[in-house]
Amino acid sequence: MKLLVDARTGWGHGIGRVIANTVPRTARLRPDWRIEALVPPDQTSAAQAAFAGVPNLAIVPCPIAPFSLGEQTGLQHYARGADLTWFTNYWVPLAWRTPFVASVHDILHLLPQYVPASPIKRALSRQTFAKVRRDARAVMFVSRFTQAEFGRVVGQPRHCGVTVPNGGDHLRLDASRPVAERSRRLLVVAASKKHKNFALLFDAWRQADVPDHWTLTVISPREMLLNSVDLTTLAAGNERIDIRRSVSNEELAALYADSAILLMPSLYEGFGLPLLEGMLAGALCISSNAGSLVEVAQGGFVQFVNGTDRAGWTAAIEQSCVMIDSGEPDLDPLLRHNRACAARFRWDDTARQVADILETAAA
């Protein structure tokens, strides 16, 4: 089989991480397939690093941007000779004619309260989602929450819809240090987008009565995505906030291993990789009660706070800092339990599901 993979996304955020971990594993599982991956020209180096050592996986630089006129008119050219195309996000040209499978991470572009957009882009998003529902041989959703949201807003896929959860074992996180011995840091890993809820979080941090040795560190991609918020402006006058852009995987793993608390305040998530990573790293986790985050953390010890409850977030931050500073003896067994709960999300399992779905769809 010849498989075309549409990987035209920024590789510095969540979907890029999913592609980097899923596509090469899927290729290794089917060495008899010929796979070509479309990537933006400026992301070729990142793709080469992620796909290294996979002989049946070739990188094809593609200058056509998502949601562009060129996508609607010129992308089909790349599918010549392919038996199947896997769109790793829902960006499927409306006139696409050949067989395809699509991954859906969220339906944010249909939710104006989280993603401001022009009427034209909103209409294009609705039509694109409708095409995916109608024409995809299979639609893969990263969580049960996303699958249910798709069914509620767009409708049930005509042919096949299946939940294929992401993995979490990509950073090989070290959870050996007891939480009381870690730096007094609250860690947030998120793109600077409206739905990530930074405004409420920074206000809660400003109001929280915590000792001066505690700091808030935000890790965010360097690339300014569409509809990004200005974190520097939001944090103005807010002491002890450290904003870092585009750290390496090694630096990120070290920060997870050294941070006592992980915060996930998002109002909406399709999956929630940072929460999973925080659990695997053995950090004390505070999360919003967005549907996918409750799903990812199922069975674990995570404090859930409504994403609109500023006072609740202030109190949760204060209480968690006190628990760490007091050396609460019961914390470490609970955090080890979290790691065991999160360890069930493995990229090898994700790739096996993806390979089976693609094979069935091609047949």
Helices and strands as residue ranges (DSSP letters): E 2-6, H 14-29, E 34-39, G 41-43, H 44-51, E 57-61, H 69-74, G 75-79, E 84-87, E 100-104, G 108-110, H 119-135, E 138-141, H 144-153, E 161-163, G 179-181, E 183-189, G 194-196, H 198-207, E 215-220, H 231-234, E 241-245, H 249-258, E 259-264, H 273-280, E 284-288, H 291-296, E 303-305, H 310-325, H 331-342, H 347-362
